[in-house]
Amino acid sequence: MDLSNKRKIITTNDGSRSLLVPELNEQYHSVYGAKQEAEHVFLKMGLDGFCESNKVFELSVLEIGFGTGLNTLLTADWAQRNKIKINYTSIEKYPVSLEEFNQLNYGDLLGGNELYHKITSVHWEEFVDVTNEFCLKKLELDLVDDTLPVGQDVVFFDAFAPNKQPKLWEINVFQKIFEVMNFGGVMVTYCCQGQARRNMIAAGFKVEKVPGPPGKREMLRAWKK
């Protein structure tokens, strides 16, 4: 199902915008707040959680679903604030258009559009230094069929929900991700579905339930240990 021409702009409860796919009745972020969801799931539980267990000055992040670029923008800002070098690879099967990016307000929410413009305009398939602390590579890939880049410390699993795109939450997908992660690495997702958790465990992960973002009681965090 090609989702690239079937999206609408919506505004979530914290004022940040997102995209809605009417055919799936699914939005790219929580309606309770796109920005605050991403900050909690991927920064607090992902990056901060990894750094609590590891003293690092540089790390590699793999994002499953570039989407609107919100997670990427927040991570670039996090890298600057924490003075940690991040090599960030993001995959996306259905890239968002420039017209759609221009209707999103993430740059305004972080005090300026320059960084967001750099991120959304980076050429695909090559690493580009967006800031001194943040190097970005965007790849137009299919999570199920294509090869993922190896050597990942943190994985942001931001696919659509299991009931919308179940093939992305199967054991073989989590095995593929497990294999490209470094030992001690962590994968985080907003989801807390029981079958998704069991599939992660079957793929080799040590999985824990942690507090979820606004609107969700819990989410999943999976370690390669």
ROSE-4610 file (N, C-alpha, C; in Angstrom, 1 decimal, always signed):
// ROSE-4610
residu = [M/M/M/D/D/D/L/L/L/S/S/S/N/N/N/K/K/K/R/R/R/K/K/K/I/I/I/I/I/I/T/T/T/T/T/T/N/N/N/D/D/D/G/G/G/S/S/S/R/R/R/S/S/S/L/L/L/L/L/L/V/V/V/P/P/P/E/E/E/L/L/L/N/N/N/E/E/E/Q/Q/Q/Y/Y/Y/H/H/H/S/S/S/V/V/V/Y/Y/Y/G/G/G/A/A/A/K/K/K/Q/Q/Q/E/E/E/A/A/A/E/E/E/H/H/H/V/V/V/F/F/F/L/L/L/K/K/K/M/M/M/G/G/G/L/L/L/D/D/D/G/G/G/F/F/F/C/C/C/E/E/E/S/S/S/N/N/N/K/K/K/V/V/V/F/F/F/E/E/E/L/L/L/S/S/S/V/V/V/L/L/L/E/E/E/I/I/I/G/G/G/F/F/F/G/G/G/T/T/T/G/G/G/L/L/L/N/N/N/T/T/T/L/L/L/L/L/L/T/T/T/A/A/A/D/D/D/W/W/W/A/A/A/Q/Q/Q/R/R/R/N/N/N/K/K/K/I/I/I/K/K/K/I/I/I/N/N/N/Y/Y/Y/T/T/T/S/S/S/I/I/I/E/E/E/K/K/K/Y/Y/Y/P/P/P/V/V/V/S/S/S/L/L/L/E/E/E/E/E/E/F/F/F/N/N/N/Q/Q/Q/L/L/L/N/N/N/Y/Y/Y/G/G/G/D/D/D/L/L/L/L/L/L/G/G/G/G/G/G/N/N/N/E/E/E/L/L/L/Y/Y/Y/H/H/H/K/K/K/I/I/I/T/T/T/S/S/S/V/V/V/H/H/H/W/W/W/E/E/E/E/E/E/F/F/F/V/V/V/D/D/D/V/V/V/T/T/T/N/N/N/E/E/E/F/F/F/C/C/C/L/L/L/K/K/K/K/K/K/L/L/L/E/E/E/L/L/L/D/D/D/L/L/L/V/V/V/D/D/D/D/D/D/T/T/T/L/L/L/P/P/P/V/V/V/G/G/G/Q/Q/Q/D/D/D/V/V/V/V/V/V/F/F/F/F/F/F/D/D/D/A/A/A/F/F/F/A/A/A/P/P/P/N/N/N/K/K/K/Q/Q/Q/P/P/P/K/K/K/L/L/L/W/W/W/E/E/E/I/I/I/N/N/N/V/V/V/F/F/F/Q/Q/Q/K/K/K/I/I/I/F/F/F/E/E/E/V/V/V/M/M/M/N/N/N/F/F/F/G/G/G/G/G/G/V/V/V/M/M/M/V/V/V/T/T/T/Y/Y/Y/C/C/C/C/C/C/Q/Q/Q/G/G/G/Q/Q/Q/A/A/A/R/R/R/R/R/R/N/N/N/M/M/M/I/I/I/A/A/A/A/A/A/G/G/G/F/F/F/K/K/K/V/V/V/E/E/E/K/K/K/V/V/V/P/P/P/G/G/G/P/P/P/P/P/P/G/G/G/K/K/K/R/R/R/E/E/E/M/M/M/L/L/L/R/R/R/A/A/A/W/W/W/K/K/K/K/K/K]
num = [1/1/1/2/2/2/3/3/3/4/4/4/5/5/5/6/6/6/7/7/7/8/8/8/9/9/9/10/10/10/11/11/11/12/12/12/13/13/13/14/14/14/15/15/15/16/16/16/17/17/17/18/18/18/19/19/19/20/20/20/21/21/21/22/22/22/23/23/23/24/24/24/25/25/25/26/26/26/27/27/27/28/28/28/29/29/29/30/30/30/31/31/31/32/32/32/33/33/33/34/34/34/35/35/35/36/36/36/37/37/37/38/38/38/39/39/39/40/40/40/41/41/41/42/42/42/43/43/43/44/44/44/45/45/45/46/46/46/47/47/47/48/48/48/49/49/49/50/50/50/51/51/51/52/52/52/53/53/53/54/54/54/55/55/55/56/56/56/57/57/57/58/58/58/59/59/59/60/60/60/61/61/61/62/62/62/63/63/63/64/64/64/65/65/65/66/66/66/67/67/67/68/68/68/69/69/69/70/70/70/71/71/71/72/72/72/73/73/73/74/74/74/75/75/75/76/76/76/77/77/77/78/78/78/79/79/79/80/80/80/81/81/81/82/82/82/83/83/83/84/84/84/85/85/85/86/86/86/87/87/87/88/88/88/89/89/89/90/90/90/91/91/91/92/92/92/93/93/93/94/94/94/95/95/95/96/96/96/97/97/97/98/98/98/99/99/99/100/100/100/101/101/101/102/102/102/103/103/103/104/104/104/105/105/105/106/106/106/107/107/107/108/108/108/109/109/109/110/110/110/111/111/111/112/112/112/113/113/113/114/114/114/115/115/115/116/116/116/117/117/117/118/118/118/119/119/119/120/120/120/121/121/121/122/122/122/123/123/123/124/124/124/125/125/125/126/126/126/127/127/127/128/128/128/129/129/129/130/130/130/131/131/131/132/132/132/133/133/133/134/134/134/135/135/135/136/136/136/137/137/137/138/138/138/139/139/139/140/140/140/141/141/141/142/142/142/143/143/143/144/144/144/145/145/145/146/146/146/147/147/147/148/148/148/149/149/149/150/150/150/151/151/151/152/152/152/153/153/153/154/154/154/155/155/155/156/156/156/157/157/157/158/158/158/159/159/159/160/160/160/161/161/161/162/162/162/163/163/163/164/164/164/165/165/165/166/166/166/167/167/167/168/168/168/169/169/169/170/170/170/171/171/171/172/172/172/173/173/173/174/174/174/175/175/175/176/176/176/177/177/177/178/178/178/179/179/179/180/180/180/181/181/181/182/182/182/183/183/183/184/184/184/185/185/185/186/186/186/187/187/187/188/188/188/189/189/189/190/190/190/191/191/191/192/192/192/193/193/193/194/194/194/195/195/195/196/196/196/197/197/197/198/198/198/199/199/199/200/200/200/201/201/201/202/202/202/203/203/203/204/204/204/205/205/205/206/206/206/207/207/207/208/208/208/209/209/209/210/210/210/211/211/211/212/212/212/213/213/213/214/214/214/215/215/215/216/216/216/217/217/217/218/218/218/219/219/219/220/220/220/221/221/221/222/222/222/223/223/223/224/224/224/225/225/225]
x = [+0.8/+0.0/+0.9/+0.8/+1.6/+0.9/+1.5/+0.9/+1.3/+2.1/+2.8/+1.8/+0.7/-0.2/-1.5/-1.6/-2.9/-2.8/-2.0/-1.8/-2.4/-2.8/-3.3/-2.6/-2.4/-1.8/-2.8/-2.4/-3.2/-2.4/-3.1/-2.4/-2.7/-1.7/-1.9/-2.0/-2.3/-2.7/-1.6/-0.3/+0.7/+1.1/+0.3/+0.5/+1.4/+2.0/+2.9/+2.0/+2.4/+1.6/+2.1/+1.3/+1.7/+0.9/+1.1/+0.4/-0.6/-1.7/-2.7/-2.8/-2.9/-3.1/-4.6/-5.5/-6.9/-7.2/-6.5/-6.8/-6.5/-5.6/-5.2/-5.9/-6.5/-7.0/-5.8/-4.7/-3.5/-2.7/-2.3/-1.4/+0.0/+0.9/+2.3/+2.8/+2.0/+2.4/+1.1/+1.3/+0.2/-0.6/-1.9/-2.8/-2.6/-2.1/-1.8/-0.7/+0.1/+1.3/+2.4/+2.7/+3.7/+5.1/+5.4/+6.7/+6.9/+6.0/+6.2/+6.2/+5.5/+5.7/+7.1/+7.6/+8.9/+10.0/+9.8/+10.8/+10.9/+9.7/+9.6/+10.1/+9.6/+9.9/+11.4/+11.8/+13.1/+14.3/+14.0/+15.1/+15.2/+14.2/+14.2/+14.5/+13.6/+13.7/+14.8/+15.1/+16.1/+17.5/+17.7/+19.1/+19.5/+18.7/+19.0/+19.2/+18.3/+18.4/+19.7/+20.1/+21.3/+22.5/+22.5/+23.7/+23.8/+22.6/+22.7/+23.5/+23.5/+24.1/+25.5/+25.8/+27.1/+27.6/+28.9/+29.5/+30.0/+29.4/+29.7/+30.0/+30.8/+31.1/+30.6/+30.3/+29.8/+29.0/+27.9/+27.0/+26.3/+25.8/+25.1/+23.7/+22.8/+21.3/+20.7/+19.8/+19.0/+17.6/+17.0/+15.6/+14.8/+13.8/+12.9/+11.7/+11.7/+10.6/+11.0/+11.7/+12.0/+10.8/+9.7/+8.5/+8.6/+8.1/+8.2/+9.5/+10.4/+11.7/+11.8/+10.7/+10.6/+11.6/+11.7/+12.6/+14.1/+14.3/+15.7/+16.0/+15.1/+15.3/+15.6/+14.8/+14.9/+16.3/+16.7/+17.9/+19.1/+19.0/+20.1/+20.3/+19.1/+19.1/+19.7/+19.3/+19.8/+21.4/+21.9/+23.3/+24.1/+23.5/+24.2/+24.2/+23.1/+23.0/+23.8/+24.0/+24.7/+26.2/+26.5/+27.9/+28.3/+27.4/+27.7/+27.5/+28.5/+28.5/+27.5/+26.6/+25.6/+25.7/+25.9/+25.8/+24.4/+23.6/+22.1/+21.7/+21.2/+20.7/+19.2/+18.5/+17.0/+16.5/+15.6/+15.1/+13.6/+13.2/+11.8/+11.4/+10.2/+9.8/+8.9/+8.2/+7.3/+7.7/+8.7/+9.2/+8.1/+8.2/+7.3/+7.8/+6.8/+7.2/+7.6/+8.3/+8.7/+7.5/+6.5/+5.2/+4.7/+4.8/+4.3/+5.2/+6.5/+7.5/+7.3/+7.0/+6.8/+5.5/+4.6/+3.4/+3.5/+4.7/+4.9/+5.6/+5.4/+5.9/+7.0/+7.7/+8.7/+9.9/+10.3/+11.3/+10.9/+9.7/+9.1/+9.1/+8.8/+8.7/+10.1/+11.1/+12.5/+13.3/+12.6/+13.2/+13.9/+13.5/+14.1/+14.0/+13.9/+13.6/+14.9/+16.0/+17.3/+17.7/+17.7/+18.1/+17.1/+15.8/+14.8/+14.9/+15.2/+15.4/+16.6/+17.7/+18.9/+18.5/+17.8/+17.5/+16.6/+15.6/+14.6/+15.2/+16.2/+16.7/+18.0/+18.5/+19.7/+19.4/+20.4/+20.2/+20.2/+19.4/+19.3/+20.6/+20.8/+21.8/+23.2/+23.5/+24.8/+24.9/+26.0/+26.1/+26.4/+25.8/+26.0/+26.1/+27.1/+27.3/+26.3/+25.2/+24.2/+24.7/+25.3/+26.0/+27.3/+28.0/+29.3/+29.1/+27.9/+27.6/+26.7/+26.1/+25.1/+25.3/+25.5/+25.7/+24.6/+23.9/+22.7/+22.8/+22.2/+22.1/+20.7/+19.9/+18.6/+18.6/+17.9/+17.9/+16.4/+16.2/+14.8/+14.8/+14.4/+14.4/+13.1/+12.9/+11.8/+12.3/+11.8/+12.2/+12.2/+11.2/+11.1/+12.0/+12.2/+12.9/+14.4/+14.7/+16.1/+17.0/+18.3/+19.4/+19.5/+19.7/+19.9/+21.4/+21.8/+23.2/+23.5/+24.7/+25.2/+25.8/+26.0/+26.7/+25.9/+24.7/+23.8/+23.8/+23.8/+23.7/+22.3/+21.6/+20.2/+19.3/+18.2/+17.2/+15.9/+15.4/+14.1/+13.1/+12.3/+11.3/+10.0/+9.8/+8.7/+7.8/+7.6/+6.6/+5.2/+4.3/+2.9/+2.5/+1.4/+1.0/+0.8/+1.0/+0.9/-0.5/-1.5/-2.8/-3.0/-2.1/-2.1/-1.2/+0.0/+1.1/+1.7/+1.0/+1.5/+2.8/+3.1/+4.3/+5.6/+5.5/+6.6/+6.9/+6.1/+6.2/+6.4/+6.8/+7.0/+8.4/+8.5/+9.8/+11.0/+10.8/+11.9/+12.4/+11.5/+11.9/+12.8/+12.3/+13.1/+14.4/+14.5/+15.7/+16.7/+16.2/+17.0/+17.6/+16.8/+17.3/+18.3/+18.0/+18.9/+20.2/+20.3/+21.6/+22.5/+21.9/+22.7/+23.0/+22.5/+22.8/+24.1/+24.8/+25.9/+25.5/+26.3/+26.0/+25.8/+24.8/+24.5/+23.6/+23.2/+22.3/+20.9/+20.1/+18.7/+17.8/+16.6/+15.6/+14.4/+13.8/+12.6/+11.5/+10.3/+9.1/+7.9/+7.0/+5.9/+4.9/+5.0/+4.1/+4.3/+3.2/+3.3/+2.4/+2.2/+1.3/+2.0/+1.2/+1.8/+2.4/+1.8/+2.5/+3.8/+3.8/+5.0/+6.1/+5.8/+6.8/+7.3/+6.4/+6.8/+7.6/+7.3/+8.2/+9.6/+9.7/+11.0/+11.8/+11.2/+11.8/+12.3/+11.4/+11.8/+12.9/+13.1/+14.2/+15.5/+15.5/+16.7/+16.8/+15.9/+15.9/+15.5/+16.1/+15.6/+14.7/+13.4/+12.4/+11.8/+11.7/+11.1/+10.0/+9.0/+7.9/+8.4/+8.3/+8.7/+7.5/+7.5/+6.4/+6.3/+5.0/+4.8/+4.6/+4.5/+4.3/+2.9/+2.5/+1.2/+0.1/-0.9/-1.9/-1.6/-0.4/-0.1/+0.5/+0.0/+0.6/+2.0/+2.2/+3.5/+4.0/+5.2/+5.8/+6.9/+7.5/+8.5/+9.9/+10.9/+12.3/+13.0/+13.8/+14.4/+15.9/+16.6/+18.1/+18.7/+19.8/+20.6/+21.7/+21.4/+22.3/+22.6]
y = [-1.2/+0.0/+1.2/+2.1/+3.3/+4.4/+4.9/+5.9/+7.3/+7.5/+8.8/+9.9/+9.5/+10.5/+10.6/+10.0/+9.8/+10.4/+11.5/+12.0/+13.3/+13.6/+14.9/+15.5/+16.8/+17.5/+17.6/+17.2/+17.4/+18.1/+18.7/+19.3/+18.5/+18.1/+17.3/+18.2/+17.6/+18.4/+19.3/+19.1/+20.0/+21.1/+21.2/+22.2/+21.8/+20.7/+20.2/+19.4/+19.6/+18.9/+17.5/+16.8/+15.4/+15.2/+13.9/+13.5/+12.4/+12.4/+11.3/+10.6/+9.3/+8.4/+8.0/+8.6/+8.3/+6.8/+6.3/+4.9/+3.9/+4.2/+3.3/+3.8/+5.0/+5.7/+5.7/+6.1/+6.1/+7.4/+8.0/+9.2/+8.8/+9.7/+9.4/+9.5/+10.3/+10.5/+10.5/+10.5/+10.5/+11.8/+11.7/+12.9/+13.7/+13.0/+13.7/+14.7/+14.6/+15.5/+14.8/+15.2/+14.6/+14.8/+16.1/+16.4/+15.7/+15.8/+15.2/+13.7/+13.1/+11.6/+11.3/+12.0/+11.6/+11.9/+13.0/+13.3/+12.2/+11.7/+10.7/+9.3/+8.9/+7.5/+7.4/+8.3/+8.2/+8.9/+10.0/+10.7/+10.2/+10.3/+9.9/+8.4/+7.6/+6.1/+5.5/+6.1/+5.6/+6.1/+7.4/+7.9/+8.1/+8.7/+8.8/+7.5/+6.6/+5.2/+4.5/+4.6/+4.0/+4.7/+6.0/+6.7/+6.5/+6.1/+5.8/+4.5/+3.6/+2.3/+2.3/+3.3/+3.4/+4.8/+5.0/+6.3/+6.4/+7.3/+7.4/+8.9/+9.0/+10.3/+10.3/+9.1/+8.9/+7.7/+7.7/+6.5/+6.5/+5.4/+5.2/+4.9/+5.6/+5.4/+5.0/+4.1/+3.7/+4.0/+4.7/+5.1/+4.3/+3.6/+2.8/+3.7/+4.5/+5.4/+6.9/+7.4/+8.9/+9.7/+9.4/+10.1/+11.6/+12.3/+13.8/+14.4/+13.6/+14.1/+14.6/+14.4/+15.0/+14.3/+12.9/+12.2/+12.6/+12.8/+13.2/+14.6/+15.5/+16.9/+16.9/+16.2/+16.2/+15.6/+14.5/+13.9/+14.8/+15.5/+16.5/+17.5/+18.0/+19.0/+18.4/+17.1/+16.4/+16.2/+15.9/+15.7/+17.0/+18.1/+19.4/+19.7/+19.5/+19.9/+19.0/+17.7/+16.7/+16.6/+17.2/+17.2/+15.7/+15.0/+13.6/+13.5/+12.9/+12.8/+11.6/+11.9/+10.8/+10.6/+9.4/+9.0/+8.4/+9.1/+8.7/+8.3/+7.1/+6.5/+6.3/+6.9/+6.7/+6.1/+5.1/+4.5/+4.9/+5.0/+5.3/+4.8/+4.1/+3.5/+4.5/+5.4/+6.4/+7.8/+8.4/+9.7/+10.8/+11.7/+12.8/+13.9/+14.6/+15.6/+16.9/+17.7/+19.0/+19.9/+19.7/+20.5/+20.1/+18.8/+18.4/+18.9/+18.8/+19.3/+20.8/+21.5/+23.0/+23.3/+22.4/+22.6/+22.2/+21.5/+21.1/+22.2/+22.3/+23.4/+23.0/+22.0/+21.5/+22.5/+23.2/+24.2/+25.3/+25.8/+26.8/+26.4/+25.2/+24.7/+24.6/+24.4/+24.4/+25.7/+26.7/+28.0/+28.4/+27.8/+28.1/+27.0/+27.4/+26.4/+25.9/+26.6/+26.2/+24.8/+24.3/+22.9/+21.9/+22.2/+21.3/+21.3/+22.5/+22.6/+21.8/+21.9/+21.1/+19.6/+19.1/+17.7/+17.2/+18.0/+17.5/+17.7/+18.5/+18.7/+17.9/+17.2/+16.3/+15.3/+15.2/+14.2/+12.8/+11.9/+10.5/+9.7/+8.7/+7.6/+8.1/+9.2/+9.6/+10.3/+10.0/+10.7/+12.2/+13.0/+14.4/+15.0/+15.8/+16.5/+17.6/+17.4/+18.5/+19.5/+19.1/+19.9/+19.2/+19.9/+19.3/+17.9/+17.8/+16.6/+15.6/+16.0/+15.1/+14.9/+13.6/+13.2/+12.3/+12.7/+12.0/+11.4/+10.2/+9.4/+8.9/+9.3/+8.9/+7.8/+6.7/+5.6/+5.3/+5.2/+4.8/+3.3/+2.6/+1.2/+0.6/-0.7/-1.5/-2.3/-2.1/-2.8/-4.3/-4.8/-6.3/-6.9/-6.2/-6.8/-6.4/-5.2/-4.7/-4.9/-4.8/-5.0/-3.7/-3.9/-2.8/-2.5/-1.3/-1.0/-1.6/-2.1/-2.7/-1.7/-2.1/-1.3/-0.3/-0.7/+0.3/+0.1/+1.3/+1.3/+1.5/+2.3/+2.7/+2.6/+1.9/+1.8/+2.4/+3.4/+4.0/+3.2/+2.4/+1.6/+2.4/+3.1/+4.0/+3.7/+2.4/+1.9/+2.2/+2.1/+2.2/+1.0/+1.1/+0.2/-1.2/-2.3/-3.6/-4.0/-3.4/-3.7/-3.0/-2.0/-1.3/-1.9/-2.3/-2.9/-4.1/-5.2/-6.3/-6.9/-6.9/-7.5/-6.8/-5.6/-4.9/-5.2/-6.0/-6.4/-7.9/-8.6/-10.0/-10.4/-11.6/-12.1/-11.8/-12.1/-12.0/-10.6/-9.6/-8.2/-7.9/-8.3/-8.0/-8.8/-10.0/-10.7/-9.9/-9.3/-8.5/-7.3/-6.7/-5.5/-6.0/-7.0/-7.6/-7.8/-8.4/-8.7/-7.5/-6.4/-5.2/-4.3/-4.7/-3.9/-4.4/-3.4/-3.8/-4.4/-5.2/-5.8/-4.7/-4.8/-3.7/-2.6/-2.8/-1.8/-1.9/-0.8/-0.8/-0.3/-0.9/-0.6/-0.1/+1.0/+1.6/+1.8/+1.6/+1.8/+2.3/+3.1/+3.5/+2.4/+1.3/+0.2/-0.6/-1.2/-2.2/-3.4/-3.7/-4.9/-6.2/-7.1/-8.3/-9.2/-9.3/-10.1/-9.5/-8.2/-7.5/-7.8/-7.7/-8.0/-9.5/-10.4/-11.8/-12.0/-11.3/-11.4/-10.9/-9.8/-9.3/-10.3/-10.9/-11.9/-13.1/-13.5/-14.6/-14.3/-13.0/-12.6/-12.5/-12.6/-12.5/-11.4/-10.5/-9.3/-9.6/-8.8/-8.8/-7.6/-7.8/-6.7/-6.3/-5.0/-4.5/-3.5/-3.4/-2.4/-1.2/+0.0/+1.2/+2.2/+3.2/+4.2/+4.8/+4.9/+5.4/+6.9/+7.5/+8.9/+9.3/+10.6/+11.0/+10.2/+9.7/+8.9/+7.4/+7.0/+5.6/+5.2/+4.2/+3.8/+3.2/+2.4/+1.7/+1.7/+1.4/+1.2/+0.2/-0.3/-1.3/-0.8/-1.4/-1.1/-2.4/-2.7/-4.0/-3.9/-4.7/-4.7/-5.9/-5.7/-6.8/-7.1/-8.1/-8.4/-9.9]
z = [+0.0/+0.0/+0.0/-1.0/-1.1/-0.3/+0.7/+1.6/+1.2/+0.2/+0.0/-0.4/-1.1/-1.6/-0.9/+0.3/+1.0/+2.5/+2.7/+4.0/+4.2/+5.5/+5.8/+7.0/+7.1/+8.2/+9.4/+10.6/+11.8/+12.8/+13.8/+15.0/+16.2/+16.9/+18.1/+19.4/+20.5/+21.7/+22.3/+22.0/+22.5/+21.5/+20.4/+19.4/+18.2/+18.4/+17.3/+16.3/+15.0/+13.9/+13.6/+12.9/+12.5/+11.2/+10.7/+9.5/+9.8/+9.2/+9.3/+8.0/+8.0/+6.8/+6.9/+6.2/+6.3/+6.0/+5.0/+4.6/+5.7/+6.6/+7.7/+9.0/+9.0/+10.2/+11.2/+10.8/+11.7/+11.5/+12.6/+12.5/+12.8/+12.4/+12.5/+14.0/+14.8/+16.2/+17.1/+18.3/+19.3/+19.2/+19.2/+19.2/+20.5/+21.5/+22.8/+22.7/+21.7/+21.5/+20.8/+19.5/+18.7/+19.4/+19.7/+20.2/+21.6/+22.5/+23.8/+23.8/+22.8/+22.7/+22.2/+21.2/+20.7/+21.7/+22.5/+23.5/+24.6/+25.0/+26.0/+25.5/+24.4/+23.9/+23.4/+22.6/+21.9/+22.6/+23.2/+23.9/+25.4/+26.2/+27.6/+27.7/+27.1/+27.3/+26.4/+25.3/+24.4/+24.6/+24.3/+24.4/+25.8/+26.6/+28.0/+28.7/+28.4/+29.0/+28.6/+27.4/+26.9/+27.6/+27.7/+28.3/+29.8/+30.5/+31.9/+32.1/+31.1/+31.3/+30.6/+29.8/+29.1/+29.0/+29.4/+29.3/+27.8/+27.1/+25.6/+25.2/+24.2/+23.6/+22.1/+21.6/+20.2/+20.2/+19.4/+19.3/+17.9/+17.5/+16.3/+16.6/+15.9/+16.0/+14.7/+14.7/+13.6/+13.9/+13.0/+13.1/+12.1/+12.5/+11.7/+11.4/+10.3/+10.0/+10.1/+9.1/+9.1/+9.2/+8.5/+8.6/+8.4/+9.4/+9.4/+9.7/+10.2/+10.6/+12.1/+12.8/+14.2/+15.1/+15.1/+15.9/+15.6/+14.3/+13.8/+14.4/+14.2/+14.7/+16.2/+17.0/+18.4/+18.8/+18.1/+18.4/+18.0/+17.0/+16.6/+17.7/+18.2/+19.3/+20.6/+20.8/+22.0/+21.9/+20.7/+20.6/+20.8/+20.4/+20.6/+22.1/+22.8/+24.2/+25.1/+24.7/+25.5/+25.0/+23.9/+23.4/+23.1/+22.6/+22.2/+20.7/+20.0/+18.5/+18.2/+17.3/+16.9/+15.4/+15.0/+13.6/+13.4/+12.7/+12.7/+11.3/+11.2/+10.0/+10.1/+9.2/+9.2/+7.9/+8.0/+6.8/+6.7/+5.4/+5.1/+3.8/+3.7/+2.5/+1.7/+2.4/+1.7/+2.2/+1.6/+2.0/+2.0/+2.9/+3.0/+2.0/+1.4/+0.4/+1.0/+0.2/+0.7/+1.0/+0.3/+0.6/+2.0/+2.3/+3.6/+4.7/+4.5/+5.5/+5.8/+4.8/+4.9/+5.7/+5.9/+6.7/+8.1/+8.5/+9.8/+10.6/+11.9/+12.7/+13.7/+13.4/+14.4/+14.6/+13.5/+13.7/+14.6/+14.5/+15.3/+16.8/+17.1/+18.4/+19.1/+18.3/+18.9/+18.7/+18.3/+18.3/+17.0/+15.9/+14.6/+13.6/+12.3/+11.3/+10.6/+10.9/+10.1/+10.2/+11.5/+11.7/+11.0/+11.2/+10.5/+9.0/+8.5/+7.0/+6.6/+7.3/+6.9/+6.9/+8.0/+8.1/+7.0/+6.7/+5.6/+4.2/+4.0/+2.7/+2.4/+3.4/+3.2/+2.1/+1.2/+0.1/+0.7/+0.1/+0.5/+0.1/+0.9/+0.5/+0.9/+1.6/+1.9/+3.3/+4.0/+5.3/+5.1/+5.9/+5.8/+7.2/+7.5/+8.8/+8.8/+9.6/+9.8/+10.8/+11.9/+12.9/+13.3/+14.1/+14.6/+15.3/+16.0/+16.7/+16.1/+14.9/+14.3/+12.8/+12.5/+11.1/+10.7/+9.6/+9.2/+7.8/+7.7/+6.5/+6.4/+5.3/+5.1/+4.0/+4.2/+3.3/+2.9/+1.6/+1.2/+1.1/+2.2/+2.3/+2.7/+2.4/+2.9/+4.1/+5.2/+6.5/+6.3/+5.7/+5.6/+4.6/+3.4/+2.3/+2.2/+2.6/+2.4/+3.6/+3.3/+4.3/+5.1/+6.4/+7.3/+7.6/+7.9/+8.2/+9.6/+9.7/+11.0/+11.9/+13.2/+14.2/+14.9/+15.3/+15.9/+17.4/+18.1/+19.5/+20.0/+19.4/+19.8/+18.5/+18.7/+17.6/+18.0/+17.2/+17.3/+16.5/+17.0/+16.2/+16.2/+15.1/+15.0/+13.9/+13.7/+12.6/+13.0/+12.0/+12.4/+13.3/+14.0/+15.0/+14.4/+15.3/+14.8/+14.1/+14.5/+13.9/+12.6/+12.2/+11.0/+9.9/+10.4/+9.5/+10.3/+10.4/+11.2/+10.8/+9.5/+9.0/+9.5/+9.9/+10.5/+11.9/+12.5/+13.9/+14.1/+13.1/+13.2/+13.7/+14.1/+14.6/+13.7/+12.4/+11.5/+11.4/+11.5/+11.5/+12.7/+13.9/+15.1/+15.1/+14.5/+14.4/+13.5/+12.4/+11.5/+12.2/+13.1/+13.8/+14.9/+15.6/+16.6/+16.0/+14.9/+14.2/+13.9/+13.6/+13.2/+14.4/+15.6/+16.8/+17.5/+18.2/+19.0/+20.3/+20.9/+22.2/+23.2/+24.0/+25.0/+24.4/+23.1/+22.5/+22.9/+22.6/+23.1/+21.9/+21.9/+21.0/+21.8/+21.3/+22.0/+21.0/+21.5/+20.7/+21.6/+21.1/+21.8/+22.2/+21.4/+21.5/+22.8/+23.3/+24.4/+24.2/+23.0/+22.6/+23.1/+23.6/+24.1/+23.1/+21.9/+20.8/+20.3/+20.2/+19.8/+20.8/+22.1/+23.2/+23.0/+22.8/+22.7/+21.5/+20.4/+19.2/+19.4/+20.1/+20.4/+21.3/+22.2/+23.1/+22.3/+21.4/+20.5/+19.6/+19.3/+18.4/+19.2/+20.5/+21.3/+22.3/+22.2/+23.1/+24.5/+25.5/+26.8/+26.9/+27.1/+27.0/+28.3/+28.5/+29.7/+29.4/+30.2/+30.1/+31.0/+30.4/+31.1/+30.9/+31.7/+31.6/+30.2/+29.7/+28.4/+28.4/+27.2/+27.0/+27.4/+27.4/+27.7/+26.9/+27.5/+26.8/+26.8/+27.2/+27.2/+28.6/+29.2/+30.5/+30.4/+29.4/+29.3/+27.8/+27.6/+26.3/+26.5/+25.4/+25.4/+25.2/+26.0/+25.7/+25.7/+24.7/+24.4/+24.3/+25.1/+25.1/+24.4/+23.8/+23.3/+24.3/+25.1/+26.2/+26.3]
